[in-house]
Amino acid sequence: MNFRNVWPKLLAATASLLPASVGAHVHIQIGYHAGAWDLHVLDFESGRFLPAEYPFAVALAARSPAPAGPGYALLLGAAENVWILPENEAPDLLNLGLGTSGIGDGQFTANRVRLELHRLDGPGEVALFTTSAFGAPQGHWISRDGVNSAADFITLPAINGHVHVNWVFTRAGVYRLGIAASATIPATGQTFRSPVVDYTFFVAGPARPHLGITPPRNDGIVELQVTAPAGSRVEIQAATAAGEWLTLGELIGTGQPQSFLTPATPSSMRLFRAVSF
């Protein structure tokens, strides 16, 4: 099944079932018991969940212009707007950290474990980074250059680790991240890796713009009525004969209907759409 094709239906079907995760302090928790890994979700208010039981809600409040600077360009490419769950607590956003539990002293080399990104399915890119004392981003997972678990990892303390990070998504929609934990066994020097576990993120987008159309006027001009959320950037597009979408212009939503004029050619049956960013 193509996950990208079904995400709108999944979002509609599960929206009412999402945990009350906005503003909550939650961990992707790495446990290790009796020689077996245990990856789960720890909600500090509601308790422990299996990853499939706790999809993460990335609220629309997380959306902002992409941070400027060369360090962020390496992480995010040319993304204009991004959704960020910040490492510092924000009252209206999920506070999603990483933690370890149940791991004894000396079980793993240097008492360190790694959390690795092995696969990504979603409408955009994902980055995981921390911020240095000087405000520079330090990337750990960067999907825009391809998902590679040998490069896309973050190292955590194995004993009662508690690390907060910045989660970044470049488009709204549903993301499924395949994550695994690994560590080195001191006695053998071999890497011991967990199975890959899927975690789901629901990234909320702005309300879709509404587009109305009037019949062509005598001068061949069509008047489009565009209603879009205040502050959203909207592109007005028309279908070409080749089946592609051509951008005619753009406007900034006000929450009220706005008029957009365009020639009706090549025919009065021309197709239009409004796309928000």
TORVOMI-107232 format. One record per residue (C-alpha): residue in three letters; x, z, y. Coordinates in nm, 2 decimals. Layout:
BEGIN
<ALA,<X,Z,Y>>
...
***
This chain:
BEGIN
<MET,<0.00,0.00,0.00>>
<ASN,<0.13,-0.08,0.35>>
<PHE,<0.11,0.25,0.54>>
<ARG,<0.11,0.07,0.88>>
<ASN,<-0.21,-0.11,0.80>>
<VAL,<-0.40,0.21,0.70>>
<TRP,<-0.29,0.45,0.97>>
<PRO,<-0.58,0.40,1.21>>
<LYS,<-0.82,0.49,0.92>>
<LEU,<-0.61,0.79,0.82>>
<LEU,<-0.60,0.91,1.17>>
<ALA,<-0.97,0.89,1.21>>
<ALA,<-1.04,1.05,0.88>>
<THR,<-0.80,1.34,0.91>>
<ALA,<-0.81,1.42,1.29>>
<SER,<-1.06,1.70,1.23>>
<LEU,<-0.84,1.85,0.95>>
<LEU,<-0.52,1.88,1.15>>
<PRO,<-0.38,2.23,1.17>>
<ALA,<-0.40,2.40,1.51>>
<SER,<-0.04,2.31,1.56>>
<VAL,<-0.04,2.24,1.93>>
<GLY,<0.16,2.52,2.09>>
<ALA,<0.24,2.67,1.75>>
<HIS,<0.59,2.77,1.63>>
<VAL,<0.65,2.58,1.31>>
<HIS,<0.95,2.50,1.08>>
<ILE,<1.04,2.25,0.83>>
<GLN,<1.18,2.51,0.60>>
<ILE,<1.46,2.46,0.34>>
<GLY,<1.44,2.71,0.05>>
<TYR,<1.65,2.74,-0.26>>
<HIS,<1.55,2.95,-0.55>>
<ALA,<1.67,2.97,-0.91>>
<GLY,<1.87,2.65,-0.88>>
<ALA,<1.59,2.44,-0.73>>
<TRP,<1.53,2.32,-0.37>>
<ASP,<1.20,2.42,-0.20>>
<LEU,<1.11,2.21,0.11>>
<HIS,<0.79,2.33,0.28>>
<VAL,<0.63,2.40,0.62>>
<LEU,<0.64,2.75,0.77>>
<ASP,<0.38,2.82,1.04>>
<PHE,<0.48,3.15,1.19>>
<GLU,<0.11,3.23,1.26>>
<SER,<-0.06,3.07,0.95>>
<GLY,<0.20,3.10,0.68>>
<ARG,<0.35,2.86,0.43>>
<PHE,<0.22,2.51,0.35>>
<LEU,<0.32,2.22,0.13>>
<PRO,<0.43,1.92,0.34>>
<ALA,<0.12,1.72,0.24>>
<GLU,<-0.10,2.00,0.36>>
<TYR,<0.04,2.02,0.71>>
<PRO,<0.06,1.69,0.91>>
<PHE,<0.23,1.75,1.25>>
<ALA,<0.03,1.68,1.56>>
<VAL,<0.23,1.52,1.85>>
<ALA,<-0.01,1.56,2.14>>
<LEU,<-0.04,1.30,2.42>>
<ALA,<0.11,1.56,2.65>>
<ALA,<0.44,1.48,2.47>>
<ARG,<0.44,1.13,2.62>>
<SER,<0.68,1.07,2.92>>
<PRO,<0.91,0.80,3.05>>
<ALA,<1.22,0.76,2.83>>
<PRO,<1.51,0.98,2.96>>
<ALA,<1.77,0.79,3.16>>
<GLY,<2.14,0.77,3.07>>
<PRO,<2.36,0.59,2.83>>
<GLY,<2.34,0.87,2.57>>
<TYR,<1.96,0.83,2.56>>
<ALA,<1.99,0.45,2.54>>
<LEU,<2.19,0.48,2.22>>
<LEU,<1.91,0.70,2.08>>
<LEU,<1.61,0.51,2.20>>
<GLY,<1.71,0.16,2.29>>
<ALA,<1.49,-0.01,2.55>>
<ALA,<1.19,0.21,2.49>>
<GLU,<0.99,0.25,2.81>>
<ASN,<0.78,0.56,2.72>>
<VAL,<0.85,0.81,2.44>>
<TRP,<0.69,1.11,2.28>>
<ILE,<0.92,1.42,2.27>>
<LEU,<0.86,1.75,2.10>>
<PRO,<1.13,1.94,2.29>>
<GLU,<1.37,2.20,2.15>>
<ASN,<1.26,2.44,2.42>>
<GLU,<0.92,2.59,2.38>>
<ALA,<0.64,2.41,2.57>>
<PRO,<0.29,2.58,2.57>>
<ASP,<0.09,2.26,2.51>>
<LEU,<0.32,2.11,2.25>>
<LEU,<0.41,2.18,1.89>>
<ASN,<0.74,2.38,1.87>>
<LEU,<0.89,2.23,1.56>>
<GLY,<1.22,2.37,1.44>>
<LEU,<1.43,2.37,1.12>>
<GLY,<1.50,2.68,0.91>>
<THR,<1.65,2.80,0.58>>
<SER,<1.55,3.08,0.35>>
<GLY,<1.63,3.22,0.01>>
<ILE,<1.99,3.10,0.01>>
<GLY,<2.25,3.35,-0.09>>
<ASP,<2.59,3.39,0.06>>
<GLY,<2.85,3.16,-0.10>>
<GLN,<2.60,2.95,-0.29>>
<PHE,<2.70,2.64,-0.09>>
<THR,<3.03,2.55,0.06>>
<ALA,<3.08,2.70,0.41>>
<ASN,<2.72,2.84,0.38>>
<ARG,<2.59,2.51,0.52>>
<VAL,<2.31,2.27,0.42>>
<ARG,<2.22,1.93,0.55>>
<LEU,<1.87,1.79,0.62>>
<GLU,<1.87,1.41,0.58>>
<LEU,<1.64,1.13,0.68>>
<HIS,<1.60,0.89,0.38>>
<ARG,<1.31,0.68,0.48>>
<LEU,<1.08,0.61,0.77>>
<ASP,<0.74,0.44,0.77>>
<GLY,<0.56,0.41,1.11>>
<PRO,<0.49,0.20,1.41>>
<GLY,<0.81,0.28,1.60>>
<GLU,<1.15,0.45,1.59>>
<VAL,<1.24,0.81,1.55>>
<ALA,<1.53,1.01,1.68>>
<LEU,<1.63,1.37,1.63>>
<PHE,<1.88,1.52,1.88>>
<THR,<2.00,1.84,2.03>>
<THR,<2.12,1.89,2.38>>
<SER,<2.47,2.01,2.48>>
<ALA,<2.54,2.28,2.73>>
<PHE,<2.60,2.00,2.98>>
<GLY,<2.26,1.83,2.91>>
<ALA,<2.40,1.54,2.70>>
<PRO,<2.20,1.44,2.39>>
<GLN,<2.37,1.48,2.06>>
<GLY,<2.20,1.25,1.81>>
<HIS,<2.15,1.35,1.45>>
<TRP,<1.88,1.10,1.32>>
<ILE,<1.87,0.76,1.49>>
<SER,<1.64,0.52,1.31>>
<ARG,<1.68,0.23,1.56>>
<ASP,<2.01,0.13,1.39>>
<GLY,<1.86,0.16,1.04>>
<VAL,<1.78,0.46,0.83>>
<ASN,<2.10,0.58,0.65>>
<SER,<2.10,0.93,0.50>>
<ALA,<2.48,0.93,0.51>>
<ALA,<2.46,0.91,0.89>>
<ASP,<2.11,1.04,0.97>>
<PHE,<2.15,1.42,0.90>>
<ILE,<2.17,1.75,1.07>>
<THR,<2.38,2.04,0.94>>
<LEU,<2.22,2.39,0.94>>
<PRO,<2.33,2.74,0.85>>
<ALA,<2.23,2.81,0.49>>
<ILE,<2.17,3.18,0.55>>
<ASN,<1.86,3.25,0.76>>
<GLY,<1.91,2.93,0.96>>
<HIS,<1.69,2.88,1.26>>
<VAL,<1.76,2.57,1.47>>
<HIS,<1.54,2.39,1.73>>
<VAL,<1.58,2.02,1.80>>
<ASN,<1.42,1.74,2.00>>
<TRP,<1.19,1.51,1.80>>
<VAL,<1.14,1.17,1.96>>
<PHE,<0.89,0.89,1.88>>
<THR,<0.88,0.55,2.05>>
<ARG,<0.52,0.45,1.98>>
<ALA,<0.19,0.61,1.91>>
<GLY,<0.06,0.61,1.56>>
<VAL,<0.12,0.77,1.22>>
<TYR,<0.47,0.82,1.09>>
<ARG,<0.58,0.92,0.74>>
<LEU,<0.94,1.06,0.72>>
<GLY,<1.11,1.10,0.39>>
<ILE,<1.34,1.40,0.41>>
<ALA,<1.58,1.56,0.17>>
<ALA,<1.82,1.86,0.17>>
<SER,<2.17,1.86,0.03>>
<ALA,<2.47,2.09,0.00>>
<THR,<2.80,2.11,-0.17>>
<ILE,<2.85,2.34,-0.47>>
<PRO,<3.18,2.53,-0.42>>
<ALA,<3.28,2.55,-0.79>>
<THR,<3.26,2.17,-0.85>>
<GLY,<3.27,2.01,-0.50>>
<GLN,<2.97,1.81,-0.60>>
<THR,<2.67,1.74,-0.37>>
<PHE,<2.34,1.88,-0.49>>
<ARG,<2.05,1.70,-0.33>>
<SER,<1.68,1.77,-0.33>>
<PRO,<1.41,1.52,-0.41>>
<VAL,<1.29,1.32,-0.10>>
<VAL,<0.98,1.49,0.05>>
<ASP,<0.74,1.31,0.28>>
<TYR,<0.63,1.47,0.61>>
<THR,<0.36,1.31,0.83>>
<PHE,<0.35,1.30,1.21>>
<PHE,<0.04,1.20,1.41>>
<VAL,<0.15,1.08,1.75>>
<ALA,<-0.14,1.06,1.99>>
<GLY,<-0.16,0.76,2.22>>
<PRO,<-0.36,0.72,2.55>>
<ALA,<-0.72,0.62,2.53>>
<ARG,<-0.75,0.25,2.49>>
<PRO,<-0.85,0.05,2.80>>
<HIS,<-1.20,-0.10,2.82>>
<LEU,<-1.22,-0.47,2.91>>
<GLY,<-1.53,-0.64,3.04>>
<ILE,<-1.56,-1.01,3.13>>
<THR,<-1.80,-1.20,3.36>>
<PRO,<-1.89,-1.57,3.32>>
<PRO,<-1.66,-1.82,3.50>>
<ARG,<-1.74,-1.86,3.87>>
<ASN,<-1.80,-2.20,4.03>>
<ASP,<-1.43,-2.21,4.13>>
<GLY,<-1.32,-2.16,3.77>>
<ILE,<-1.21,-1.80,3.81>>
<VAL,<-1.30,-1.53,3.56>>
<GLU,<-1.33,-1.18,3.68>>
<LEU,<-1.22,-0.91,3.43>>
<GLN,<-1.32,-0.55,3.47>>
<VAL,<-1.05,-0.32,3.34>>
<THR,<-1.11,0.06,3.29>>
<ALA,<-0.80,0.25,3.18>>
<PRO,<-0.68,0.62,3.19>>
<ALA,<-0.53,0.72,3.52>>
<GLY,<-0.16,0.66,3.54>>
<SER,<-0.14,0.43,3.23>>
<ARG,<0.02,0.09,3.26>>
<VAL,<-0.20,-0.19,3.14>>
<GLU,<-0.11,-0.55,3.06>>
<ILE,<-0.38,-0.81,3.08>>
<GLN,<-0.31,-1.08,2.82>>
<ALA,<-0.47,-1.41,2.71>>
<ALA,<-0.45,-1.59,2.38>>
<THR,<-0.26,-1.92,2.38>>
<ALA,<-0.35,-2.22,2.17>>
<ALA,<-0.07,-2.12,1.93>>
<GLY,<-0.23,-1.79,1.87>>
<GLU,<0.02,-1.59,2.07>>
<TRP,<-0.06,-1.34,2.35>>
<LEU,<0.06,-1.43,2.70>>
<THR,<0.08,-1.16,2.97>>
<LEU,<-0.11,-1.26,3.28>>
<GLY,<-0.03,-0.95,3.49>>
<GLU,<-0.05,-0.57,3.48>>
<LEU,<-0.21,-0.29,3.66>>
<ILE,<-0.20,0.09,3.67>>
<GLY,<-0.51,0.26,3.54>>
<THR,<-0.72,0.48,3.78>>
<GLY,<-0.99,0.59,3.54>>
<GLN,<-1.24,0.37,3.72>>
<PRO,<-1.32,0.00,3.67>>
<GLN,<-1.07,-0.24,3.84>>
<SER,<-1.11,-0.61,3.90>>
<PHE,<-0.86,-0.86,3.77>>
<LEU,<-0.90,-1.23,3.85>>
<THR,<-0.76,-1.52,3.64>>
<PRO,<-0.84,-1.89,3.59>>
<ALA,<-1.07,-1.96,3.30>>
<THR,<-0.86,-2.25,3.18>>
<PRO,<-0.79,-2.39,2.93>>
<SER,<-1.15,-2.32,2.84>>
<SER,<-1.43,-2.08,2.92>>
<MET,<-1.39,-1.95,2.56>>
<ARG,<-1.04,-1.81,2.64>>
<LEU,<-0.97,-1.48,2.47>>
<PHE,<-0.85,-1.18,2.68>>
<ARG,<-0.73,-0.83,2.59>>
<ALA,<-0.60,-0.53,2.78>>
<VAL,<-0.30,-0.34,2.62>>
<SER,<-0.20,0.01,2.75>>
<PHE,<0.16,0.15,2.75>>
***
